[in-house]
Amino acid sequence: MSLTDGSYAGVSQGFGGETKVTVLIENGKIAQVTVDETNDTEAVSQQTVKKVPEMIVAAQNYAVDIVSGATKSSKGIMDAVKNALEQAGDISELGPQKAAAPASVKTENITDPAASYDKFDQEITKDLVIIGSGISGLSAAVQAGQDDVDAIVIEKLAATGGNGGGVEGQFAINSERQQELGIHITPNEIMTAEHQMGQYRANGSIWLDFINSSADNVSWCKENGVDYSGQVDNYYTGLFNTFHWFNGGHASQGYVPQMTAKAQENGVDFIFNTAAKHLIYQDHKVTGVIAEDQDGKVIKFNAKAVIVATGGIGGNRDLVHKQGWNTDHMLLTGMPSSAGDGYLMTKEVGSKDLIHESAQLVMNYVQAFPTDAPLLYMDPINGIKGFTTGGEVVFVNEEGDRFVNENIYAFNMMLQSMAMKQNKASYAVFTRQMFLDFAAKVGVENGAEVLDHAVKENEGQTLFESETLAGLADSFNLPQENLLATIKHYNELCHQGEDTDFNKDAEVLTALEEGPFYIAQVDQNYLVGIGGIGTNKRFEVIDDEHNAIPGLYATGMDGVMLYKNVYTMNMPGTACGFSVHSGRHAVQNAEKTF
Ligand SMILES: Cc1cc2nc3c(=O)[nH]c(=O)nc-3n(C[C@H](O)[C@H](O)[C@H](O)COP(=O)(O)OP(=O)(O)OC[C@H]3O[C@@H](n4cnc5c(N)ncnc54)[C@H](O)[C@@H]3O)c2cc1C
């Protein structure tokens, strides 16, 4: 940089009109920046008028970090300073960080995944491309629109929402509503519980940023039209009342339509029925996306940054198997469109592969039990709070051994399947009375009929009845002697009123003594595959050496770093809360590089 000493006036178009600055150059360096005029609102300009000049002098560069909440006025000052510096000399070395490959990025191994495409049916150039329009893609789109970023959203399906449509609520602490309700939770309470539950493997700094922004994220959503019901609770088993319910019970009513409309109103384009296939990687950075529409038309999107928000891997059986699950009888009931496209695309450009420790939203089900509810996870017998999630039943593995506190569900419903991941197979053993009592408790009046029908139809050969416990073992070729010993010992624990083996709650310790007896094969219903793409706290996708891959961001369920292996769900609504948080903040971080 070679600048001539002197005082230079610069001008730019700021948030509410022109921004004028004076830049003083002494000894070839930026010595002082004064903001002479800004038409921004007072609250915003007060922050930026002080902070941005200080950062410019410190960095000796007009391109510095945007002041949080003041994107447009920050940019106005930076542009005016740039205008002044251009008069002072050659500033070609200045500007946003150039895309030189960090020393340790293994660029020699990365060939442009899009290189094989030699012709396109359409080419679109934008500053920002957002892949996916679920909770996080919509958050990104609204932030981009609000900041006047020239952005487009690519969506595989015919409408916005994804799995987000089924979301019921969003995490926050210290939101306005919680304060009204007298709910006070401190960040360290959340951090302690989450870190303990996750064996200190989650990224605490990302958690803390998220927790501290959560109330602001809810306010921002409200400003943009999101409709909350006002009910805040612990979603049945959470440790704290962090769950902000959407009006109408689902984001399909409270979040998706409002955020879609807001993004469109602010000039963000949406292109539907179009699936991103590969990222474009040139000059050590991601410069766009190749997508195909439903008619096979190939579209090239050029962009300064790409946000991958494709909702995780849950629709891809191979990737779920790669997580370590036996998928033989697994149902994948999340949106099939969230099929790991983001994970696979980012891997092609060298992203850190975290699929071996990615988490999942998964629950128990029995093939032979009913699937009467509109969605299986809602079924009172076979859903997320159903009969084989825990309670009085006894779980055994392929050896006929107990392996877990069957009532772990009552502590945290997300844990119901985790202990089964390591088994070849898992079974629930129970009596007729246990089933009938449970059915009555959840309001299923014809429990006997439901059970008899399930035994008779026996879908998948997964449910058997016997007058004796010994008779159950034959159904699945379990070692009979060991199964009988397991139940005998369990019954003894029930009589002593304390589960000294697994600490199951005393009120659900019911001995299995009176038949008929039943055994059911417990399989998994998998909704969302959470994570897999390594990211940092700016939601930049990182490589194996933790270097950010320039131009590439991952948000929502694609890049979540909050959970390792287990979706802890101590604090309900964190997946949605994090999706909102990562979407909007990824955009703010990307903007700094434009
Ligand atoms: C039934 C259900 C209920 C849930 N309830 C809650 C809840 O109450 N609270 C909570 O915190 N979490 C909940 N979750 C978790 C929920 O998935 C997340 O909170 C949220 O949806 C994640 O947002 P996302 O943006 O990562 O993904 P999604 O919202 O799933 O959006 C991903 C989008 O990307 C699109 N897409 C995928 N691949 C491509 C491609 N190649 N090109 C273009 N588009 C693509 C998909 O079609 C989809 O529209 C629930 C999940 C399910 C399934």
The ligand as a MOL file (V3000), in Angstrom:
LIG
                    3D

  0  0  0     0  0            999 V3000
M  V30 BEGIN CTAB
M  V30 COUNTS 53 58 0 0 0
M  V30 BEGIN ATOM
M  V30 1 C -41.2140 -33.9270 12.6860 0
M  V30 2 C -40.1000 -33.1130 13.2150 0
M  V30 3 C -40.2970 -32.2720 14.2920 0
M  V30 4 C -39.2640 -31.5130 14.7910 0
M  V30 5 N -39.5090 -30.6700 15.8240 0
M  V30 6 C -38.5250 -29.8910 16.3040 0
M  V30 7 C -38.8140 -28.9420 17.3170 0
M  V30 8 O -39.9450 -28.7960 17.7600 0
M  V30 9 N -37.7960 -28.1650 17.7690 0
M  V30 10 C -36.5190 -28.2870 17.2820 0
M  V30 11 O -35.6340 -27.5850 17.7650 0
M  V30 12 N -36.2400 -29.1430 16.2740 0
M  V30 13 C -37.1930 -29.9510 15.7860 0
M  V30 14 N -36.9260 -30.8220 14.7550 0
M  V30 15 C -35.5950 -30.8230 14.1610 0
M  V30 16 C -35.6740 -30.0000 12.8610 0
M  V30 17 O -35.3180 -30.7990 11.7860 0
M  V30 18 C -34.7830 -28.7500 12.8560 0
M  V30 19 O -34.9870 -27.9580 13.9830 0
M  V30 20 C -34.9610 -27.8700 11.6010 0
M  V30 21 O -35.8850 -28.3150 10.6670 0
M  V30 22 C -33.6130 -27.8480 10.9660 0
M  V30 23 O -33.5870 -26.8730 9.9690 0
M  V30 24 P -32.6330 -27.0350 8.7090 0
M  V30 25 O -32.6610 -25.7550 7.9780 0
M  V30 26 O -31.3200 -27.5580 9.1030 0
M  V30 27 O -33.2920 -28.2060 7.8360 0
M  V30 28 P -34.7430 -28.3210 7.2070 0
M  V30 29 O -35.6800 -27.4620 7.9290 0
M  V30 30 O -35.0650 -29.7460 7.0930 0
M  V30 31 O -34.5370 -27.7360 5.7120 0
M  V30 32 C -33.6710 -28.3280 4.7650 0
M  V30 33 C -34.1630 -27.9450 3.3710 0
M  V30 34 O -33.1340 -28.2170 2.4170 0
M  V30 35 C -33.7460 -28.7540 1.2370 0
M  V30 36 N -32.7000 -29.4910 0.4710 0
M  V30 37 C -32.0970 -30.6360 0.8180 0
M  V30 38 N -31.1790 -30.9600 -0.1400 0
M  V30 39 C -31.2210 -29.9860 -1.0780 0
M  V30 40 C -30.5180 -29.7770 -2.2960 0
M  V30 41 N -29.5650 -30.6130 -2.7340 0
M  V30 42 N -30.8180 -28.6790 -3.0390 0
M  V30 43 C -31.7980 -27.8140 -2.6180 0
M  V30 44 N -32.5050 -27.9870 -1.4780 0
M  V30 45 C -32.2030 -29.0500 -0.7040 0
M  V30 46 C -34.8340 -29.6290 1.7990 0
M  V30 47 O -35.7890 -29.9560 0.8090 0
M  V30 48 C -35.3870 -28.7480 2.9250 0
M  V30 49 O -36.3710 -27.8850 2.4460 0
M  V30 50 C -37.9740 -31.5960 14.2120 0
M  V30 51 C -37.7770 -32.4510 13.1330 0
M  V30 52 C -38.8190 -33.2070 12.6400 0
M  V30 53 C -38.5790 -34.1030 11.4810 0
M  V30 END ATOM
M  V30 BEGIN BOND
M  V30 1 1 1 2
M  V30 2 1 2 3
M  V30 3 2 2 52
M  V30 4 2 3 4
M  V30 5 1 4 5
M  V30 6 1 4 50
M  V30 7 2 5 6
M  V30 8 1 6 7
M  V30 9 1 6 13
M  V30 10 2 7 8
M  V30 11 1 7 9
M  V30 12 1 9 10
M  V30 13 2 10 11
M  V30 14 1 10 12
M  V30 15 2 12 13
M  V30 16 1 13 14
M  V30 17 1 14 15
M  V30 18 1 14 50
M  V30 19 1 15 16
M  V30 20 1 16 17
M  V30 21 1 16 18
M  V30 22 1 18 19
M  V30 23 1 18 20
M  V30 24 1 20 21
M  V30 25 1 20 22
M  V30 26 1 22 23
M  V30 27 1 23 24
M  V30 28 2 24 25
M  V30 29 1 24 26
M  V30 30 1 24 27
M  V30 31 1 27 28
M  V30 32 2 28 29
M  V30 33 1 28 30
M  V30 34 1 28 31
M  V30 35 1 31 32
M  V30 36 1 32 33
M  V30 37 1 33 34
M  V30 38 1 33 48
M  V30 39 1 34 35
M  V30 40 1 35 36
M  V30 41 1 35 46
M  V30 42 1 36 37
M  V30 43 1 36 45
M  V30 44 2 37 38
M  V30 45 1 38 39
M  V30 46 1 39 40
M  V30 47 2 39 45
M  V30 48 1 40 41
M  V30 49 2 40 42
M  V30 50 1 42 43
M  V30 51 2 43 44
M  V30 52 1 44 45
M  V30 53 1 46 47
M  V30 54 1 46 48
M  V30 55 1 48 49
M  V30 56 2 50 51
M  V30 57 1 51 52
M  V30 58 1 52 53
M  V30 END BOND
M  V30 END CTAB
M  END
